[in-house]
Amino acid sequence: MEYVIGILILFSFFGLAFYAAKGGNLMMGMLFMAILWTVLPMIGNTFVTNPEFITAYGADINYTWIEAFTKVFQSGPEGWGSVLVNVVFGAWFGRVLLETQIASTMIKKTTELGGDRPAITCILLCIVTTLIFSSLFGAGAVVAIGVIIIPIFLSLGIPKVLALCSFMLSIGAGMFLNPVLFGQYTAFFLDVSGNPVYSYEEYVQWGTIALTVQVLFVIVLVLFCTRKKKNARFWAVQKPVRKKLDYAPNISLLTPFIPVVLLIVFNIPIIMGFLIGGFYALLVCGKLKSFRSACRTFGKDFFDGVVDTAPLVGFLLIVPMFNKAAELCIPYFNAILGNVIPNSTLLIVIIFCVIAPLGLFRGPLTLFGCGAATLGILKGAGFSTVFLAPLMITSSTVMEVSCCITQSWIAWGIGYTKVAAKDFLKMSVVCGWILCCILNIITYIMFG
């Protein structure tokens, strides 16, 4: 019986991969899988007769139906509630950076610093984009920054595909340290009580290395692709800016780094860091002139921030259900794949390097697709969280967040720049594949 249930679960896994690749609604897909992966193992638990299987997994197959339903559909989402708060406050902080003109000021000053050297200007803007998105999050924020930066790239003579690809890779680089995105990743790494088992402090060293590697890769990419380009005059940089930008005070430009620095250096909780950074920005930018205006500004930015994250919240409340259901399936995955999945971290890393493009199109290597099932299988095989987390975060952040046309802001960028999707993928897939290989090797060196 365990083999029949295992095969059905495995087929449903491939069905989810096909559904995700076809662009199906992931929220509904994950909910359906959570139901299916709860029912199938519970049926197996009821009818299994193999004494060896029962002895090996006695505690894991001894759930009542009510206990299973509670574990999956109640405890799962409840456990992620604390993380959701971090996401909301991070989104508010991002809106503050936009509304105070801090982000646009950083871009404007960087453009002036680059002068009439297209490659240098492009590289500096990519670095600033990375720094901004180490705190900023959301499709709305990407659009707000993109409509400033991308026209500057194009006016410098940067090819459209390179402009779009370097911009998206820069965003993805910043996301490696973005507390809001990391808060979403923690939904996949919860203990039996629903509490996160992988902390930002534990992650930040590897995240910093990943950010640095991706930024350096973008620099090399820009230099290589623009090696034969002539310099452009600075007036060309000014032309695509449709309206005059209001400069934020220089002292306010420290704002994007405040929450992360406070967390890393002083161990100040991230929500307090967001509040300190946000109100610091509002204060130095003159947005707190009266109590009434402060209340109005705080309320508006908070509302806009919640709207920015709203599309993700439902999906990320369903994901813990799916993860808990995957735990119920572990005995049956092991029955089918126990002798197939290698137990060597080196071999797993090699496999992840070879099949890295499967992180595209919500595939089995991205946590924003059916990668949650892959994670559940590898957890069942006994691999540690400190090894699996950076491995899965690499493919999710590089291939999905930075390179995939199913990502909302990349789809916007393709439409905005009029770049053909296949032309973008030709560059982004190669870049993402190389980056995944590099970061997977670093993961093996550090945690393998």
C-alpha positions in Angstrom: 0.0 0.0 0.0 2.8 2.4 0.8 4.1 2.1 -2.7 0.7 2.8 -4.3 0.3 5.9 -2.1 3.9 7.0 -2.8 3.4 6.7 -6.6 0.2 8.7 -6.4 1.9 11.4 -4.4 4.8 11.5 -6.8 2.5 11.8 -9.8 0.7 14.6 -8.2 4.0 16.4 -7.7 4.7 16.3 -11.4 1.1 17.4 -12.0 1.8 20.5 -9.9 5.0 21.2 -11.8 3.1 21.0 -15.1 0.3 23.2 -13.7 2.8 25.8 -12.5 4.7 25.8 -15.8 1.4 26.4 -17.6 0.8 29.5 -15.6 -1.9 28.1 -13.3 -3.0 30.0 -10.2 -0.4 28.9 -7.6 -2.6 29.9 -4.6 -5.3 27.5 -5.8 -2.8 24.9 -6.9 -1.1 24.9 -3.5 -4.4 24.6 -1.7 -5.5 21.7 -3.8 -2.1 20.0 -3.2 -2.4 20.6 0.5 -5.8 18.8 0.5 -4.5 16.0 -1.7 -1.3 15.4 0.2 -3.3 15.3 3.5 -5.9 12.8 2.2 -3.5 10.4 0.4 -1.1 9.7 3.3 -4.1 9.4 5.7 -5.6 6.8 3.5 -2.3 5.0 3.4 -1.9 5.2 7.2 -5.3 3.6 7.5 -4.7 0.6 5.2 -0.9 0.0 5.4 0.1 -3.5 6.5 3.8 -3.7 6.0 5.3 -4.3 9.5 8.7 -2.9 8.5 7.1 0.3 7.3 4.9 0.6 10.4 8.0 0.0 12.7 10.1 2.6 10.8 7.5 5.3 10.7 5.2 4.5 13.6 5.1 8.0 15.0 4.7 9.6 11.6 1.7 7.5 10.5 -0.2 7.5 13.8 -2.3 10.6 13.2 -6.0 10.8 13.4 -7.9 12.6 10.7 -8.7 15.5 13.0 -5.1 15.7 14.1 -4.0 15.8 10.5 -6.5 18.5 9.5 -5.4 20.6 12.5 -1.7 20.2 11.7 -2.2 21.2 8.0 -5.0 23.7 7.9 -4.9 25.4 11.3 -1.4 25.2 12.8 0.3 25.8 9.4 -1.1 29.3 8.6 -1.1 30.3 12.3 2.6 29.6 12.6 3.4 32.0 9.8 1.5 34.8 11.4 4.5 36.3 13.1 6.4 36.4 9.8 3.5 38.1 8.1 3.9 41.1 10.5 7.5 41.5 9.4 6.4 41.5 5.7 3.8 44.2 6.3 6.1 46.6 8.2 8.8 46.1 5.6 6.3 47.0 2.9 5.5 50.2 4.8 9.2 51.0 5.0 9.5 50.6 1.3 6.7 53.1 0.6 8.4 55.6 2.9 11.6 55.3 0.7 9.5 56.1 -2.4 7.3 58.8 -1.0 10.2 60.8 0.5 12.1 60.7 -2.8 15.0 59.0 -1.1 15.2 56.2 -3.7 14.9 58.6 -6.7 17.5 60.9 -5.2 20.0 58.1 -4.8 19.5 57.3 -8.5 19.8 60.9 -9.7 23.0 61.5 -7.8 24.5 58.3 -9.0 23.7 59.2 -12.6 25.5 62.5 -12.2 28.5 60.7 -10.7 28.7 58.5 -13.7 29.0 61.4 -16.0 29.4 60.6 -19.7 30.7 57.1 -19.3 27.8 54.7 -20.1 29.2 51.5 -18.7 30.3 53.2 -15.4 26.9 55.0 -15.1 25.1 51.7 -15.7 27.2 49.8 -13.2 26.8 52.5 -10.5 23.0 52.5 -11.1 23.0 48.7 -10.8 24.8 48.9 -7.5 22.4 51.6 -6.2 19.4 49.4 -7.3 20.8 46.5 -5.4 21.3 48.7 -2.3 17.7 50.1 -2.6 16.1 46.7 -3.0 18.0 45.3 0.0 15.1 47.0 1.9 12.5 47.9 -0.7 10.1 45.3 -1.9 7.1 44.8 -4.2 6.1 45.1 -7.8 4.9 48.7 -7.3 8.3 49.6 -6.0 10.1 48.0 -8.9 7.9 49.9 -11.4 8.5 53.2 -9.5 12.3 52.7 -9.7 12.2 51.1 -13.1 10.5 54.1 -14.9 13.5 56.2 -13.7 16.4 53.9 -14.3 15.5 52.0 -17.5 15.1 55.2 -19.6 18.5 56.4 -18.3 20.0 53.1 -19.4 18.5 53.4 -22.9 19.5 57.0 -23.3 23.1 55.9 -22.6 23.0 53.5 -25.5 22.8 50.4 -23.4 21.0 47.7 -25.5 17.5 47.1 -24.3 18.0 43.4 -23.4 21.1 44.2 -21.4 19.4 47.2 -19.7 16.4 45.1 -18.6 18.5 42.0 -17.6 21.0 44.0 -15.6 18.2 45.9 -13.8 16.4 42.7 -12.9 19.6 41.0 -11.8 20.4 44.0 -9.6 17.0 43.8 -8.0 17.5 40.1 -7.4 20.9 40.8 -5.8 19.4 43.1 -3.3 16.7 40.6 -2.5 19.3 38.3 -1.0 19.4 40.6 2.0 15.9 41.9 1.8 14.2 41.1 5.2 10.7 41.1 3.6 11.6 38.5 1.1 13.5 36.5 3.7 10.4 36.6 5.9 8.5 34.9 3.0 11.2 32.2 2.8 10.9 31.4 6.5 7.4 30.1 5.8 9.1 27.1 4.2 11.3 26.4 7.3 9.1 25.9 10.3 9.3 23.4 13.2 6.5 21.2 14.4 5.0 24.1 16.4 5.0 26.4 13.3 7.9 28.5 14.5 10.7 29.5 12.1 13.8 27.3 12.4 16.0 29.4 10.1 16.8 32.9 11.4 17.9 36.0 9.5 21.0 36.2 11.7 21.9 32.6 10.7 21.3 33.5 7.0 22.9 36.9 6.7 26.5 35.8 6.1 25.6 33.7 3.2 23.1 36.2 2.0 25.8 38.9 1.9 28.1 36.7 -0.1 25.2 35.9 -2.5 24.5 39.6 -3.0 28.1 40.3 -3.6 28.5 37.5 -6.2 25.4 38.6 -8.1 26.5 42.3 -8.1 30.0 41.4 -9.3 28.4 39.2 -12.0 26.3 42.2 -13.2 29.4 44.4 -13.3 31.2 41.8 -15.5 28.1 41.4 -17.7 27.8 45.1 -18.3 31.5 45.6 -19.0 31.5 42.7 -21.4 28.4 43.7 -23.3 29.4 47.4 -23.6 33.1 46.9 -24.3 32.7 48.4 -27.8 30.2 51.1 -26.9 31.2 54.8 -27.2 30.7 57.3 -24.5 27.5 59.3 -24.3 27.2 62.9 -23.2 25.5 63.6 -19.9 22.7 65.7 -21.5 21.4 62.4 -22.9 21.0 61.0 -19.5 18.7 63.9 -18.5 16.4 63.6 -21.4 14.2 60.6 -20.5 13.4 62.1 -17.0 9.9 63.5 -17.6 9.7 65.6 -14.5 12.2 67.3 -12.3 13.1 65.2 -9.3 12.9 66.7 -5.8 16.1 65.9 -4.0 15.9 64.3 -0.6 18.4 65.6 2.0 21.8 63.9 1.8 21.5 62.7 5.4 18.3 60.8 4.5 20.2 58.6 2.0 21.4 56.4 4.9 17.8 55.3 5.4 17.7 52.1 3.3 20.6 50.6 5.3 19.3 51.4 8.8 17.1 48.3 9.5 19.7 45.8 8.2 22.6 47.5 10.0 20.6 47.7 13.3 19.8 44.0 13.0 23.2 42.8 12.1 25.3 45.0 14.3 23.1 45.7 17.3 20.7 42.8 17.1 17.7 45.2 17.1 14.5 43.4 16.0 13.7 44.0 12.4 10.3 45.6 13.0 11.9 48.1 15.3 14.5 48.7 12.7 11.9 49.4 10.1 10.1 51.9 12.4 13.4 53.7 13.3 14.4 53.9 9.7 11.0 54.9 8.5 10.4 57.7 11.0 14.0 58.9 10.6 13.4 59.3 6.9 10.1 61.1 7.5 11.7 63.4 10.0 14.8 64.5 8.0 12.6 64.9 4.8 10.3 67.2 6.6 7.2 64.9 6.6 6.6 65.2 10.3 5.9 69.0 10.6 2.7 68.4 12.7 1.1 65.6 14.5 -1.9 65.6 12.1 0.4 65.4 9.0 2.4 62.7 10.7 -0.7 60.6 11.3 -1.9 61.1 7.7 1.5 60.2 6.2 1.9 57.2 8.4 -1.6 55.9 7.6 -1.3 56.4 3.9 2.2 54.8 3.6 1.0 51.9 5.7 -2.1 51.4 3.5 0.0 51.6 0.3 2.5 49.2 1.7 -0.1 46.6 2.6 -1.6 46.9 -0.9 1.9 46.3 -2.4 2.2 43.0 -0.5 -1.5 41.9 -0.7 -1.1 39.6 -3.8 1.6 37.6 -2.0 -0.1 37.3 1.4 -2.8 34.8 0.4 -0.3 32.6 -1.4 2.1 32.7 1.6 -0.6 31.7 4.0 -1.4 28.6 1.8 2.3 27.6 1.6 2.5 26.5 5.3 -0.5 24.2 4.7 1.3 22.7 1.8 4.5 22.3 3.9 2.7 20.6 6.7 0.9 18.3 4.3 4.3 17.4 2.7 5.5 16.3 6.2 2.6 13.8 6.3 3.9 12.4 2.9 7.5 11.9 4.0 7.2 8.2 4.9 5.7 7.5 1.4 8.3 9.6 -0.4 11.0 7.6 1.4 9.3 4.3 0.5 9.5 5.3 -3.2 12.6 7.4 -3.4 14.6 6.3 -0.4 17.0 4.4 -2.6 16.9 6.9 -5.4 17.7 10.3 -3.8 21.4 10.5 -3.1 22.4 11.2 0.5 25.6 13.0 -0.5 25.5 16.8 -0.3 28.0 17.1 -3.1 25.9 15.0 -5.4 22.8 17.1 -4.6 24.7 20.3 -5.3 25.9 18.9 -8.7 22.3 18.0 -9.6 21.1 21.4 -8.6 23.8 23.0 -10.8 22.9 20.8 -13.8 19.1 21.4 -13.5 19.2 25.0 -12.3 16.9 26.2 -15.2 14.1 24.2 -13.5 13.8 27.1 -11.2 12.1 29.0 -14.0 8.4 29.0 -14.7 7.5 28.1 -11.1 9.3 24.8 -11.5 10.5 22.3 -8.9 13.5 24.4 -7.9 11.7 27.5 -6.9 9.9 28.0 -3.6 7.5 30.2 -5.4 6.3 27.3 -7.5 6.4 23.6 -6.8 9.9 23.8 -5.2 8.1 23.5 -1.8 7.5 19.8 -2.7 11.1 19.3 -3.7 12.1 20.8 -0.3 9.8 18.4 1.5 11.3 15.4 -0.3 14.9 16.5 0.5 13.9 17.2 4.1 12.5 13.7 4.3 15.8 12.4 2.9 17.6 13.8 6.0 19.3 16.9 4.6 19.7 19.8 7.2 18.0 23.1 7.0 21.2 25.1 7.0 22.2 23.3 3.8 18.8 23.2 2.1 17.8 26.8 2.8 20.5 28.5 0.9 20.3 25.9 -1.9 16.6 26.5 -2.4 16.9 30.3 -1.8 19.5 30.5 -4.5 17.4 29.0 -7.3 14.3 30.9 -6.1 16.0 34.3 -5.9 18.2 33.9 -9.0 16.0 32.0 -11.5 12.6 33.1 -10.4 13.0 36.6 -8.8 15.8 37.8 -11.1 15.3 35.9 -14.4 11.8 34.5 -15.0 9.2 36.1 -17.1 6.5 34.7 -14.8 7.7 37.2 -12.1 5.3 40.1 -12.1 7.9 42.9 -12.3 9.9 41.1 -15.0 6.7 40.8 -17.1 6.2 44.5 -16.6 9.7 45.3 -17.7 9.4 43.2 -20.8 6.2 45.2 -21.8 7.7 48.5 -20.8 10.9 48.1 -22.8 9.3 46.2 -25.7 11.9 43.4 -25.4 10.8 40.1 -26.8 10.4 37.5 -24.0 12.6 35.0 -25.9 15.4 37.6 -26.2 15.2 38.3 -22.5 15.3 34.6 -21.7 18.3 34.0 -23.9 20.4 36.3 -21.7 18.7 35.8 -18.4 18.7 32.0 -18.4 22.4 31.8 -19.2 23.2 34.5 -16.5 21.0 32.7 -13.9 22.4 29.3 -14.7 26.0 30.6 -14.1 25.0 32.4 -10.9 23.2 29.3 -9.5 26.3 27.1 -10.2 28.6 29.6 -8.4 26.3 30.1 -5.4 25.6 26.3 -5.1 29.3 25.6 -5.0 29.7 28.3 -2.3 26.8 26.7 -0.4 28.6 23.3 -0.5 31.8 24.8 0.7 30.1 26.6 3.6 27.5 24.0 4.7 28.0 20.8 2.7 
